[in-house]
Amino acid sequence: MADIDPKDARVLAGVELNALAIAGVFPKERLDGAEVGPDATPVYDITGVVLFYRLPVDRGRERLGAVDIAADAVLGDVLVAYSDGMTWNPDALIGEAREAGAHRKYEVYAADEVRFVAYSYPKLGVQFLREGEEIVLLELFTWEPVPPAGATIGRAAKRADRKPLEPENFERWSLVEETPAPARRTRAKRFGERLRNLSELKLHRNAYEVNPDLWRDILVFSLVETREIRYSLRTSHHTPCYELRGQETNVWCVGASSQMLLDFYRYEYTQDRLAQELGLGTKANPNGLPYSQVGHVVTALEALTGGGLDVTMITNPTFAAFRTEIRANRPLISFVPGHSRTVAGFTETRIPVLYSGPNRGLLVYDPWPPNAGVITKWENFATQTYQYAYTARVSMI
C-alpha cells in the first residue's frame, strides 16, 4: 500500500510547486496561473510497490511540465522532482506501447493490466500483465523490451559480483529492494516529518493552483542561494548558457553527458566519437559503461581536450560538492544507479513550516529519454543516490 493516497498527490504537488515558485526556482511568469492536473499516474517499482505519482502541470491547454510526488517512504521526501517542458500524456504513451508491442509479436492486447514501472529508477517502462504475470515490459519511448531480472542486453546474466545500486545500463532492478536499510530509515524519518508538516498547514481551497501570492503568508521562506550555469561568472551580464543533448542510443547516457559538458567548454564531439573514446560500442551495437570502468571518464575527457581540462571523479558527492562547482560556473557529470546525467544549477531554501532543515534541489540535464532528454528543473537532493560526480576545470590557457 502506498504511503500517500493518489487523491492527495494533486494537493501536495500544488503546495510544493507554490513553495518553489515563491523561492524563485523558476521565473514567476513560467508557472503563474498554472495548475496541477487531477490525474495522478502511479509509477511502480518492479516489486509492485507504487513508488511515486506523476502529474501534469498545465495552463489551460498549454502543457508546461510534470511533477513527481512520492508514494513510498523509500524516496525520502514528498516532492521528488519537477521537470520543465515534459509533456505527460499517459494514455497516448500506453497506446504507443501497445502498437510497438504488437509489432514485436507480443500479446499486449490480451493484457488485463497496464502500468508504468520504474524499471531502473528514474528510467520508466510500460508493463503489460495478464492475470498478474508479465507479458512484456517495454522501455518508455524506445519501446525496447526490458530484459528479465538477472539479465541484460549483450550479457547472459548480470555480474555475479554486482553490488546493490550498481546495475548495468539496461537492467531492471528494484529501488525498494536495493536501497540499504540505514538509508531507508533516514529517508522514512524525513518523509514522515514532511507529511506531518504538510498535514498541519491550512490549505487554500484550490491548493493545486500555482499562485504564489496566495501562499506568501503561509510558506514563509528564505532563499539561501540559487545559481545556474551561465556564460561567465558575471551573472548580471549573461543569461544561462547550457544545452541539453539526448542520448542517441538507450545506453549512451555517459556519452551524451560527456557531450553536454564538453559543449560547454566549446569542444565539439559527436556521440559516435565519444563512444569510441569511452568504449561504448557503435550505434549498431551499443553498450553502456561498466561500473568497473567509471574512472575511464576522467582519462577520456582529458584525452579528448588534449589536457585542456583537468577532470576529477568524486565518489558519493555531497550537495556541497555540487554547490562548489556551480558557484565556480562549472557543470558536472553526475552518476546515479544505472544512469548518467549532468548538473547545471542548484537551489537551497529554508521553509520552516515544511522543513526542519534546508531544502536542496539540483538542476539536472538528463539525456534520457533517447534522442530527446529532459530538463529536471528541480530534483530533490534527498530523494536520489548520487554515486559519482565528475568535475572539469580549465587547466590550459
Secondary structure in CASP SS format (residue, H / E / C, confidence):
PFRMAT SS
TARGET T0000
AUTHOR 0000-0000-0000
METHOD secondary structure of the structure
MODEL  1
M C 1.00
A C 1.00
D C 1.00
I C 1.00
D C 1.00
P H 1.00
K H 1.00
D H 1.00
A H 1.00
R H 1.00
V H 1.00
L H 1.00
A H 1.00
G H 1.00
V H 1.00
E H 1.00
L H 1.00
N H 1.00
A H 1.00
L H 1.00
A H 1.00
I H 1.00
A H 1.00
G C 1.00
V C 1.00
F C 1.00
P C 1.00
K H 1.00
E H 1.00
R H 1.00
L H 1.00
D C 1.00
G C 1.00
A C 1.00
E E 1.00
V E 1.00
G C 1.00
P C 1.00
D C 1.00
A C 1.00
T E 1.00
P E 1.00
V E 1.00
Y E 1.00
D C 1.00
I C 1.00
T C 1.00
G C 1.00
V C 1.00
V E 1.00
L E 1.00
F E 1.00
Y E 1.00
R E 1.00
L E 1.00
P E 1.00
V E 1.00
D E 1.00
R E 1.00
G C 1.00
R C 1.00
E E 1.00
R E 1.00
L E 1.00
G E 1.00
A E 1.00
V E 1.00
D E 1.00
I E 1.00
A E 1.00
A C 1.00
D C 1.00
A H 1.00
V H 1.00
L H 1.00
G C 1.00
D C 1.00
V C 1.00
L E 1.00
V E 1.00
A E 1.00
Y E 1.00
S E 1.00
D E 1.00
G C 1.00
M C 1.00
T C 1.00
W C 1.00
N C 1.00
P H 1.00
D H 1.00
A H 1.00
L H 1.00
I H 1.00
G H 1.00
E H 1.00
A H 1.00
R H 1.00
E H 1.00
A H 1.00
G H 1.00
A H 1.00
H H 1.00
R C 1.00
K C 1.00
Y C 1.00
E C 1.00
V H 1.00
Y H 1.00
A H 1.00
A C 1.00
D C 1.00
E E 1.00
V E 1.00
R E 1.00
F E 1.00
V E 1.00
A E 1.00
Y E 1.00
S E 1.00
Y C 1.00
P C 1.00
K E 1.00
L E 1.00
G E 1.00
V E 1.00
Q E 1.00
F E 1.00
L E 1.00
R E 1.00
E C 1.00
G C 1.00
E E 1.00
E E 1.00
I E 1.00
V E 1.00
L E 1.00
L E 1.00
E E 1.00
L C 1.00
F C 1.00
T C 1.00
W C 1.00
E C 1.00
P E 1.00
V C 1.00
P C 1.00
P C 1.00
A C 1.00
G C 1.00
A C 1.00
T E 1.00
I C 1.00
G C 1.00
R E 1.00
A C 1.00
A C 1.00
K C 1.00
R C 1.00
A C 1.00
D C 1.00
R C 1.00
K C 1.00
P C 1.00
L C 1.00
E C 1.00
P C 1.00
E C 1.00
N C 1.00
F C 1.00
E C 1.00
R C 1.00
W C 1.00
S C 1.00
L H 1.00
V H 1.00
E H 1.00
E H 1.00
T C 1.00
P C 1.00
A H 1.00
P H 1.00
A H 1.00
R H 1.00
R H 1.00
T H 1.00
R H 1.00
A H 1.00
K H 1.00
R H 1.00
F H 1.00
G H 1.00
E H 1.00
R H 1.00
L H 1.00
R H 1.00
N H 1.00
L H 1.00
S H 1.00
E C 1.00
L C 1.00
K C 1.00
L C 1.00
H C 1.00
R C 1.00
N C 1.00
A C 1.00
Y C 1.00
E E 1.00
V C 1.00
N C 1.00
P H 1.00
D H 1.00
L H 1.00
W C 1.00
R C 1.00
D C 1.00
I C 1.00
L C 1.00
V C 1.00
F C 1.00
S E 1.00
L E 1.00
V E 1.00
E E 1.00
T E 1.00
R E 1.00
E E 1.00
I C 1.00
R E 1.00
Y C 1.00
S C 1.00
L C 1.00
R C 1.00
T C 1.00
S C 1.00
H C 1.00
H C 1.00
T C 1.00
P E 1.00
C C 1.00
Y C 1.00
E C 1.00
L C 1.00
R C 1.00
G C 1.00
Q C 1.00
E C 1.00
T C 1.00
N C 1.00
V C 1.00
W C 1.00
C H 1.00
V H 1.00
G H 1.00
A H 1.00
S H 1.00
S H 1.00
Q H 1.00
M H 1.00
L H 1.00
L H 1.00
D H 1.00
F H 1.00
Y C 1.00
R C 1.00
Y C 1.00
E C 1.00
Y C 1.00
T C 1.00
Q H 1.00
D H 1.00
R H 1.00
L H 1.00
A H 1.00
Q H 1.00
E H 1.00
L H 1.00
G C 1.00
L C 1.00
G E 1.00
T C 1.00
K C 1.00
A C 1.00
N C 1.00
P E 1.00
N C 1.00
G C 1.00
L C 1.00
P C 1.00
Y H 1.00
S H 1.00
Q H 1.00
V C 1.00
G C 1.00
H H 1.00
V H 1.00
V H 1.00
T H 1.00
A H 1.00
L H 1.00
E H 1.00
A H 1.00
L H 1.00
T C 1.00
G C 1.00
G C 1.00
G C 1.00
L E 1.00
D E 1.00
V E 1.00
T E 1.00
M E 1.00
I E 1.00
T E 1.00
N C 1.00
P C 1.00
T C 1.00
F H 1.00
A H 1.00
A H 1.00
F H 1.00
R H 1.00
T H 1.00
E H 1.00
I H 1.00
R H 1.00
A C 1.00
N C 1.00
R C 1.00
P C 1.00
L E 1.00
I E 1.00
S E 1.00
F E 1.00
V E 1.00
P C 1.00
G C 1.00
H E 1.00
S E 1.00
R E 1.00
T E 1.00
V E 1.00
A E 1.00
G E 1.00
F E 1.00
T E 1.00
E E 1.00
T E 1.00
R E 1.00
I C 1.00
P C 1.00
V C 1.00
L C 1.00
Y C 1.00
S C 1.00
G C 1.00
P C 1.00
N E 1.00
R E 1.00
G E 1.00
L E 1.00
L E 1.00
V E 1.00
Y E 1.00
D E 1.00
P C 1.00
W C 1.00
P C 1.00
P C 1.00
N C 1.00
A C 1.00
G C 1.00
V E 1.00
I E 1.00
T E 1.00
K E 1.00
W E 1.00
E E 1.00
N E 1.00
F H 1.00
A H 1.00
T H 1.00
Q C 1.00
T C 1.00
Y C 1.00
Q C 1.00
Y E 1.00
A E 1.00
Y E 1.00
T E 1.00
A E 1.00
R E 1.00
V E 1.00
S C 1.00
M C 1.00
I C 1.00
END
